[in-house]
């Protein structure tokens, strides 16, 4: 047991340790008691493990403390276990199921007939605080599948027994349990040293959730919560949650009269006049930007015979998400994506290499049959439109074209102040085409990212069924991440459609297709922008860029003349002609988040001026009408796709 092993530390130094030493012992004895006290978990040869794990072979070791990014996720995993233990102590007969960490927190699903109330959450939270103060150690234990099944069966944990059976069916020979106090759960770990290292826990909400996400299964109760190492961080997080509620696009969409929904059209938005202006501004900017980049805009039918989807492979891989119907003994579908129809356009005649890359763009409406329980606002809908495009090109052109698309993504997102990160999604378990083609496609995308100097992560198995992809996440003003732009490389579908072009060698070659979108869907991107800006859009994007208010009705003729002059310069302006006091009108304009308010009274009319107020800044003083118009013209010029 005490044969020495070599342990390499992050600074490059190497220390020896007796074989079988726990990580906690090694840190205390060979590095220092300060780090040993601060340590939460460790990374051994890249894998996160408990501090109680024994070092049995030469390895690379890194110790993680509360300052490490992964540490908070471990603490939240610990917190989920403690919440589950408290729930079962306070509410006997409750079964536990699963309790993973999620972005900004964790949840745990419980099988219980009676719903949890707000008072119940308060009791659970108090019990969690007590277990944290008790500082109970997390103890890892390896058992056989038979032992695990017997343990949970004796406890009446039927869901846990089902989970163990599933894991055993996938080939597991041993299972890991974690105990704290008198409570035990099946878990892969890792966990921190003890409950006392969790920090502070806040339970945020309760929701229903079907077992394994299947509506045919029993409904469970899901308790959401979060954990932070200190109360100040928790308070900041809770304030972000409140700010997110204030910025909720569903709330602002109603207050600012941007869009509405109706139960007679589930999963589809009704765009009101101001929302339509917002939509159209985005659409026009993208249309002009792509035209300057050599894209050709096309439009294709909404309804197709299932033969198209059989040809593309979607009928086999995607049919469950399609709206289908019968007509004259034929099966049709509303189109869920544009790519197959663009394949038909490219393949309608013989093509030359001189036509490549051929860039086909569209903003057509699409439909996908999302489950009713998943629909929400603009972020999960059944009807939507994409700033969609498909680029047909020779394989040797892929690197340059992907670089061009990445430049477009950066230009657009920078215009909105959205920071970006990239990830490369690789071959899924269910895929079309040959593995060799996938290898080439994945290598081409990775090379394009590297050539652009873009750091990226890899998401194994998350590619589309027809090819790997680059996905861009954006970070909004509340530090939330959203997946938006995508660049998908497809060697498969052009072959299915027997597409070809004549090369310089006078021989026929199969083109490669790039599927790409920058906004993603207009609906979802607009939801992100509404919340990112809190409804206070920059002047170039705002549906109404200026509102004119008058001190009295006798100044309305001048206000109408001023508005006409502004509209003559393509500015979006409105006049508040309602009865009421000036102060109330200004407050209404501020609530509507109009970028500029123009106040008109006796002095302004006499001097051909406007008293200007900027949303969020207040009074800017009087300006000549012509000067105010020029200011607006400059500020409302789009940062991309300008006319």
N, C-alpha and C positions, 0 to 999 in steps of 0.2 A: 504493500500500500504506500510506503514512503519512498519508493524509487523517485528520483527527481525528474521533473518535466520542465520544459522551457516555455515561458509565458512572455509573449511580446506585447509591449504596451504601446499606446498611441504615439508617444514621443520617439518611438524607435528603439527604446531600451529593452533589454531582455533580462528577466529575472527567473530564478529557479524556484520550484515549489515541490514539496512532497506530493507524489501522486495520490489522489484521493482527497486532497485538501479542498474544503469548500471555498467558493469565491469570497465569501465574507471573511473567512479566516485568512486567506491569502492577502486581501486588501489590508486588513488590520496589521498583519505581521510584516508585510513586505513593502507596502506603500505608505500607510500612515493612518492613524486612528481618526484624523479629521475627515478624510475621504470615506473611511469605513462608516462613520456616523452619518455622513450625507448621502451615501449610496442608496439607490432604490432598486435598480436592476442592473444587469450587465449584458454586454454583447460579446459573445464568444464565437469567433470565426464568422461574424456577421449576423448571428442569430441571437435574439433576445432571450435571456434565461433568468431564473431566479438567482438571488445571491446564495441560496442554500445548495445550489448545484455543485457537484464535485468536479474538479479539474482532473481528468484522467489521461489526457494526451497533450502533446505540445500544441499550443494554440495562440491566437491573437485575442487579447482581452481589452475591453473598454468598459469603464464604469460610468453609469449614467446617474446623475443627480437630478434634483428638481429643476435645474437650469437646462437640462437636456430636452429637446422637443418631444421625444417619445415618452418621457417620464409622465407627463400629464395624462396621456392615454392609458398608461398602466394604472395610475391612481384612479382614473374613472372606472376601469375594469374592476379594481378592488372595491370601489364604491358600489358597483352593481351587485357584487356578491353580498356586501353588507346590507344593502336594501332588501335583497331577497331573504336573507336570514331574519331580518326584523319583521318583514311581512309575515313569514311563516310563524314567528313567535307571537305576533299580535293577532293573527287571524288563522287559527289552527284549521287544518283541512285544505288550505290553499296549496295548489300544486305550482311548482316552478317549471319553466320551460327553457327559454334562452335569454341571455342578457348581455348583448354585445355593446362595445363602445361605438359611437357615431360621431360625426363632426360636432364639436362643441359639447359633447356629453355622452350619455349612455341611455339605454332603456332596459327594462326587464319585463317579460311577458308572464302573466299569471293566469291560472285557471281557477276562477272563483265565481260563484253564482251571483253574489251581491256586488254591486258596483262600488268602487272606491270613491269616497266623498272627499271634498277639500279638508274636512276635519280629519279624515283618515290619513291624508298625506302629511298633515301637520304632526300627527302622532308618530308616523313612520319616520319622518325627518328627525324628530326628537330622539327616537330610538337609535337611529343611525349615529347621531352625535354621541350618545352614550357608549356605543360600541367603539367609536373612534377613540374616546377617552380611555376605554378599557385597554387599548393598545394590544389587542390579541394577535399573536403571530399567524401568518398564513403558512400552512404546512402542506407540502406537496407529497403525494403518495401514488405509486404505480401499482395497479391491480390488474388482474385478468378480466376479460370480458364477463366471465361467469360470475366473478365476485361483484363486479359493478352492477350487473343485472339483478343479482340477488339483493344487493344493498338497496337499490332504488325500488325494487318490487316490494320489499318489506316496508318501505316508507310510504307505499301507495303512490309513488311518482311515476305514473304511467307514461307521461310525456318523456321523461328522462330515459325510461326503459326503451321507448321507441327510438330515441336518438342513439343510444348505445347499440341497438340492433343494426341500425343503418350504418354506423361506423364499422362495426364488425363485418358487415356484408361487403365493405370496401377493402377488407383485408387487414384491419387493425388486430394486433396480437396482444397489446397491452393498452391500458387506458390510464389517464391521470386524473386524480381527484385532488381537490384543494379543500382544506379544512381551516376554519377559524372558529374559536370557541367550540361549541358543540355542533356546529353546522357544517355540512359537507355538500359539495357540488362537483359534478363532472366538468372538467375544464382543461383546455390545452395550456393555459397560462401565457406568459409569466405573470407573477404577482409581486407586489412589494413585500418588504420584510414583515410588516404588521399593519393592522388597521389604523394605528396611530399616525402612520405616515401619509394617510389619504389627504388630509387638509380639511376643507369645509365642503359640505354637500348641500345642494339645494334641489328639491323635487319641484319640477315645473308644471307638469300636466299629466292627465290620464287620457288614454284613447283606446278605442277598440282595435283589435288586430286578429285576423284569422290565423289559426295555427298553420304554419308553413306558407302563409300568404295565399291560401286557397279558400275561396268562399264556400266550398263544400265542407270544409272542416269547422270545428267549433270556434266560436268567437272567444278570444282571450282579452284580458285587460292589460294594457301596456302602460307602465309608469315610466315617464321620462324624467331625467334628472341631469345634473351636471356636478362637477367637482373642480375645485381650484385649490392651490396650495396655500392661499391666503385670502382673507375677506376682501381686501381691496380689489384683487383680480376678479373675485366673484361679483362684487358690486359693479365693476365696470362692465362685466359681461351682461348682468341683468339690465343695466342701462341701455346696452346695445339692443337687447331684446325689446325693450320698451320703444326705442327709436325705430326698430324694425316694424313694430306694430303701427306706429304713426305713419311710416312710409309704405305700408302694405299697398301694393298696386290695386288691390280690389277696393280698398277704402278710398284711396286717392282717385282711382278711376271713376268712382261714383261722385265724389265731391267736386272734381274738376270737370265732370261731364265729358269724359273721354270715351268710355265704352259701357255697355250693359250686357247682361246675359238674361236668358229666359228659359224656363224649364221646357218649353216646346222646342228648343234647339239646344239640347245638352251638349256641352263641349264646343260651342261655337260662340264667338263674340259678335255683338252688334256694335259697330264703330259709329259713334256719334260724330257730329260735325267737327268738333275740336280734335277728337281722337283720329278722325280720318285725315285731318291736316297733318297731324303728327306722323301718322303712317306714311302719307304721301311724301312728306319731306324726306323721310328715310329712303323710300323707294326711289325718288327722283335723284337723290344724291348717289345712291348705289348705281343706278342706271347710267348716269353720266360718267361716273368713275370707271365703270366697266367698258363703256364705249371707247373711252380714251385708251384703255388697255387692250383694245382689239377684240373685245367680246361681241358676238352677234346675238341679238335678242330674238327668241323664238317663243311661240305659244303652241301647246299641244292639247289634244282632247282631254276632257275630264273622265270619260268613261271608256274602258277598253274591254274587249273580249278576253276571257281567261287565257286564250292562246298566247297573248303577249307575255303574261306572267309565267306561263309554263316555259316559254322560250328563254326568259330572263333568269329563271330559277326561283323567282319570288313565290310562285304558287307552292313550291315544295318547302321553302324555308320561311315564308312570311304570311301565308294565307290567313292564319288565325287573327291577324291584325288588319285585315282588309274588309271593307264593306262590299258584300257581293249580293247580286240579285239575278233573277231569271227573267228573260224576255224572249219570246218566240223560240222557246226550247233551247236557248243558248244562255251560258253563264257569263255575266259581266261583273266588273268591279270598278268602283271609284278609284282613281289612281292614288296610291299612297306615297309614290315618289315619281320623279321625272325621268330617271336615267333610262329606262327601257324605251321610252318614246324618243329620247334624243339619239339612242342607238339607231332607231328607224330613220331619223333625219340624216344622220351621217351615211347610212347604208343605202340611201335612195339612188345613188349613182356612183360611178367609178371615181375614185379620188386619187389625187397626185400628192407626192411628198411635199410639193410646193404649197399646198393648202394647209400644211401642218405647222404649228399647232392650230387646230380648229377649236375655237372657244365658243360654246353655245350657252347662253344664259337665259334664265326665265324667272318670273315671280309668280308662277301659277299657283292656284289653290290646290291643296292636297287634303286627303281624308285618311285617318287611321282609326280603327275601331278600338279605342282605349276603353278599359273597364270603367263603368260609371263611378265606382268608388274611388278611382284614382284622379278624377277630373278636379281641377281647381284653378279658378281665375284664368289667367292667360298662360300659366306655366305648364299646364297639362290639359290639352284640348284635343278634340277630334277633327276639327277643321282648322287649317293653318296654311300659311304661304311661306315659302323659303326664298331667299336670294340665292337661288340654286344655279349651278353651272356645271357643265361637263366639258372637259378639254380632251380632245383626241390628238394623239401625238405619237411620234416614234419613241422607242424605248430610250434611245440616246439623248432625247430632249427632256427627260423627266427631271433631272437635277436642276436645270435652268428654270423650267416651268414652276416647279415647287418653290424655288427661291422667289420667283415673281409673285406667287400667291401669298407666301409668307410676308412679303413686303406689303401687300395689300392689307392683310390681316392687321399688321402692326399700324399701318397708317390709319385705318378705320378705328381701331380700339384706342389709339392714342388720342384721337379727336374727342373721345368721350371721357378721357381720363381713367381708362380701365387698364390696369396692369395685367400682363399676360404671362402664363406659364404653359409649357407644351408637354405632351406625353405621346408616346408611340404605342399604339395598340396593335397587338400581334395576333397571329392565327388562333381563332376560337376552336373549340372541340368540334363544332359542326361547321364545316367549311366546304366550299366548292373549289374545284381545280386541283392541280397537282402540288404537293408540298414544295417541289423545286421552284415553281413559280412564286409561291409565297415567300420563300427564302430570298429570291431576287427582289421582290417588291419591298419586303421589310428592309433589306440592305439599302435599297435606293432611297427610301424615306429617311433612314437614319443618316445616310451620307449627306442628304440635302440639309438636314438640321445642323449637322456638324459643320458643314461648309458655311452656314450662315452664322456660326458661333452661338447657336441657341442651345442652352442646357435643356435636357429633357429627361423625363422619367419613362420607364417602360411599363405598360399595363398588359401583362401576358394574358392571351385568350380573349381580349376585348375588341378585336377587330370585327369588321362587318363580315358576313359569310363569304363575300366575294373578294375581299382584299384587306390589307392592313391600312391603318389610318393614323394621321396626326390629329390630335384633338387639342384645342386651345381652351384653357380655363381662364376666366377673367376674374379679377378681384374688385368688388365694388367699394363704395365709400364707407360701408359698414364692415369691411374686411371679410365679406362672404365671397365664396368662390362659386362660379357658375361655369358649366361647360357650354361653350358656344361654337366657335368656328371648327370646321373639320376639313381635312384634306385626305381623301381616300384614293389609294392607288389600285387600279383594277386591271389585271391581266386576263380575267376570266370572262366577263360579259361580252367584250368585243369578239371573243372566239365563239361564244354561244350564238351571237348574231351574224357570224361569218363576215365580219367587217374586214376590209382590206384597203390598202393604198398601194400605188405603184411607186417604188423607190427610184433613186438615181440609177440603180442597176437594172432598171426596167423590169424588175421582178415584183411580184405581189408580196406584201408584208401585212401582218396583223397589227393594228395600232394598239396602243395602251390607252386606257381612259382614266382621267382623274376626275373624281366626284368632289366638288368643293362647295362650301357655303361659308359665308363670313358672319352675317348676323345669326345664321341658323334659321329658326322660324321668326317671322316678324312678331308674332304674338309674344313669344317668350322673351325675345330681345327687348321689346317695348316694356314688358313687365320689369325686366332688369333695369332699364333706363328710368322708369317711373320711380322705382325705389332708390336707385343710385343717386338721382337728383332730388329725391323727395318731392317730385312734382314741379320743382323750380328749375325748369329747363333753361339752358343757355339761349340767348336771343335767337340764334340761327335756327334752333330746333323748336322753340316754343310755338304752340298753335296760334296764340295771340301774342304778338311781340310788343304791342303798346295798347294801352287803353286810355282814352281821353275822357276826363271828367270836368264838368263845368260848375262854377260857383252858383250860377243861376241859369234858368232856361234861356234867357235872352242872349246867352253866349253860344247857344247851340249852332246857329248858322256858321260862326267862325270855326267851331269845332268840326263841322261837316266839311268845310273848305280845307281845313288842315288834314283831315282824314283822307280826303280825295287826293291831296298832294302826296301823301304818304303811300297810298295805294298805287299811285302812278309810278312809284319807285319800287313796286312789288313788295311792299311791307304789309304785314298782317296786322291790321289795326281795327279796333272797335270803339264805339262811343257808348258811354253809360248815359242813356237818356231817361232813366227811371227817376221818379220823384224821390226826393230825399236830401238830407244835408250832405255837404261836401265831405265831412269827416267819415260819415257812414260809407260813402262811395269809395273813398280811399281805402278804408278797411276791407271792403268787398274785393277791391282789386288786389290787395295784399293777400287775402285769403285765397284768391284765385291764382296767386303766384305769377301774375303777369310781370314780365321783366321790367317794363317801363310804364309809369303812370304820368300822363301829361295833364296838368291842371290848368284850366283856362278861366280867367276872370277879366276884370276891367283892364288891368295893366297889360296883360298878355294880348288881349284883343287889340288894344290901342297900339302896341308896339310890334305886332306881328310875331309874337313869341309864344313859348310854352314854358310853364314852370314844371321842371322835370323831377320826378322821384324814381329811384332805382330800387327794385325789390331787394329787401335785405340790407340796403345801405341808407335809405332815407332821402332827404331833400338834396338835390344837386344844384338847385338854383334855376334861374330863368335862362333860357337859350332862345336865340332866334329860331324860328320854325325851320328855316333852311339848314341851319347848323345842326339842329336836332335830327332832321332827316338824314343828313350826311353821316352823323354818328351812328344812327341805326343801320344805314346801308353797310357801313364797315363792319359793325358787330354782328350783323345777320348774314354775312357771307359765309357759306358752309366751309368748314375746314377741309373737306374733301368733296369731290364731285360738284364743284361750283359751276354755275352756268357760264 
